[in-house]
Amino acid sequence: MTNEQLQSLVEKWSLEYFHRPFLHQAYFNKRLRTTGGRYHLNDVHIDINPLMYTEFDLDNLKKVVLHELCHYHLHQTGHDFHHRSQEFKKLLAQVGGSRYAPATSKREKTKKIRWIYQCSGCGVIVARQRRFNTSRYVCRRCGKHFLLKN
C-alpha cells in the first residue's frame, strides 16, 4: 500500500466514522517500532507504522487509523485529546478503534543487564539491574564489601 492509498483510506474513514473531513496528511513511517501510529500536534499530520498493514490485515490498520483520527478530531474541535481523557475513551469506543496496537516483529526486546556481586565475607550473591559502588556499600549480613563477579 502506498501513501496515496493510505491518504484516501484515512479521508474515507474520517467521513464515514466522524462525519468530518480529514484535511491534513497521513503517511507511513518505517521508523515507528513500538507504536501503531502517531498524531503530530505541531503540523497536524498522522504517521502510521507500515507493519500494521503488512504483518496484520486491513482491519487492524483501520483500528489504528481510527485511534489516531480520534486524537485528530478531538484536537481540531478543541476537546481533550489525551489517552487519559474520558472524551477520548468514549469516542474511541464509539468508532471501534483499538486502544493499543498489537506487538510487531520489529519491536525490540530490551535485555536488562544484570550485575552480579558477591560478598567478600559471607559469600552471599546479589543480582542487580543497576551497578553500585562496591567501596561505598557493604553486606547487611556481615558488614564486608562486595566484589563484582561478572
C-alpha positions as CSV (number, residue, x, y, z in Angstrom):
1,M,0.0,0.0,0.0
2,T,1.3,3.4,-0.9
3,N,1.0,6.7,1.0
4,E,-1.6,7.9,-1.5
5,Q,-3.8,4.8,-0.9
6,L,-3.4,5.4,2.9
7,Q,-4.4,9.0,2.5
8,S,-7.6,8.1,0.6
9,L,-8.5,5.5,3.2
10,V,-7.9,7.9,6.1
11,E,-10.1,10.5,4.4
12,K,-12.8,7.9,3.7
13,W,-12.8,6.6,7.3
14,S,-12.8,10.1,8.7
15,L,-16.0,11.0,6.8
16,E,-17.6,7.6,7.5
17,Y,-17.0,7.4,11.2
18,F,-16.6,11.0,12.4
19,H,-18.7,12.8,9.7
20,R,-15.8,15.3,9.4
21,P,-13.2,15.7,6.6
22,F,-9.6,14.9,7.3
23,L,-7.8,17.9,5.8
24,H,-4.2,17.1,6.5
25,Q,-1.6,14.4,5.5
26,A,-1.3,10.8,6.6
27,Y,2.0,8.9,5.9
28,F,3.6,5.5,6.5
29,N,6.6,5.9,8.8
30,K,9.1,3.0,8.8
31,R,10.9,4.3,11.9
32,L,7.9,3.6,14.2
33,R,8.7,0.4,16.1
34,T,6.7,0.3,19.4
35,T,3.6,2.2,18.3
36,G,1.0,1.7,15.7
37,G,0.7,5.3,14.8
38,R,1.4,8.9,15.9
39,Y,-0.6,12.1,15.7
40,H,1.7,15.2,15.5
41,L,0.4,18.3,17.2
42,N,2.8,20.8,15.6
43,D,1.9,20.3,11.9
44,V,-1.2,18.1,12.4
45,H,-0.3,15.1,10.4
46,I,-0.5,11.4,11.1
47,D,2.2,8.8,10.9
48,I,1.2,5.1,10.6
49,N,3.5,2.1,11.2
50,P,3.5,0.2,7.9
51,L,3.8,-3.1,9.8
52,M,0.2,-2.6,11.0
53,Y,-0.8,-3.4,7.4
54,T,1.9,-5.8,6.3
55,E,2.1,-8.0,9.4
56,F,-1.6,-7.9,10.1
57,D,-4.6,-7.0,8.0
58,L,-6.6,-4.1,6.8
59,D,-9.0,-4.4,9.8
60,N,-6.1,-3.8,12.2
61,L,-4.8,-0.9,10.1
62,K,-8.3,0.6,10.3
63,K,-8.4,0.4,14.1
64,V,-5.1,2.1,14.4
65,V,-6.1,4.9,12.0
66,L,-9.4,5.4,13.9
67,H,-7.4,5.7,17.1
68,E,-5.2,8.5,15.5
69,L,-8.3,10.1,14.0
70,C,-9.8,10.3,17.5
71,H,-6.8,12.4,18.5
72,Y,-7.1,14.5,15.4
73,H,-10.7,15.3,15.6
74,L,-10.8,16.0,19.3
75,H,-7.8,18.3,18.9
76,Q,-9.4,20.1,16.0
77,T,-12.6,20.7,17.9
78,G,-10.8,22.0,21.0
79,H,-11.5,19.0,23.3
80,D,-9.1,17.0,25.4
81,F,-7.4,14.5,23.1
82,H,-5.1,12.7,25.5
83,H,-5.4,9.0,26.1
84,R,-6.4,9.6,29.7
85,S,-9.4,11.7,29.0
86,Q,-12.9,10.4,29.1
87,E,-13.8,12.1,25.9
88,F,-11.1,10.2,24.1
89,K,-12.1,6.9,25.6
90,K,-15.7,7.4,24.8
91,L,-15.1,8.5,21.2
92,L,-12.7,5.6,20.6
93,A,-15.2,3.1,21.9
94,Q,-17.9,4.7,19.8
95,V,-16.0,4.4,16.5
96,G,-14.4,1.0,17.3
97,G,-10.8,2.0,17.3
98,S,-8.1,0.0,19.1
99,R,-6.8,1.2,22.4
100,Y,-3.4,-0.5,22.0
101,A,-1.6,-1.5,18.8
102,P,-0.5,-5.2,18.6
103,A,3.2,-6.0,19.1
104,T,5.1,-6.3,15.8
105,S,8.2,-8.3,14.9
106,K,10.3,-5.2,14.9
107,R,9.7,-4.3,18.5
108,E,13.0,-4.5,20.3
109,K,13.0,-6.6,23.3
110,T,15.3,-4.9,25.8
111,K,17.6,-7.1,27.8
112,K,18.1,-6.0,31.3
113,I,21.8,-6.1,32.1
114,R,22.2,-7.9,35.4
115,W,25.2,-7.2,37.6
116,I,26.2,-10.0,39.9
117,Y,28.0,-9.2,43.2
118,Q,29.5,-11.5,45.8
119,C,30.1,-10.6,49.4
120,S,33.8,-10.9,50.3
121,G,32.9,-12.0,53.9
122,C,29.9,-14.4,53.9
123,G,29.9,-15.2,50.1
124,V,26.2,-14.2,49.5
125,I,25.5,-13.5,45.8
126,V,23.4,-10.4,44.9
127,A,22.0,-9.9,41.4
128,R,21.1,-6.3,40.4
129,Q,19.8,-4.5,37.4
130,R,22.0,-1.4,38.1
131,R,25.6,-1.1,39.2
132,F,26.6,0.3,42.5
133,N,29.8,1.5,44.1
134,T,31.3,-1.6,45.9
135,S,33.6,0.6,48.1
136,R,30.6,2.5,49.4
137,Y,28.1,-0.2,50.2
138,V,28.5,-3.3,52.5
139,C,26.7,-6.5,53.1
140,R,23.9,-6.3,55.5
141,R,24.6,-9.7,57.0
142,C,28.3,-9.4,57.8
143,G,29.3,-5.8,57.0
144,K,32.0,-6.7,54.4
145,H,32.3,-5.1,51.0
146,F,31.1,-6.7,47.7
147,L,33.1,-7.8,44.8
148,L,31.9,-7.6,41.2
149,K,31.6,-11.2,39.9
150,N,31.0,-10.7,36.2
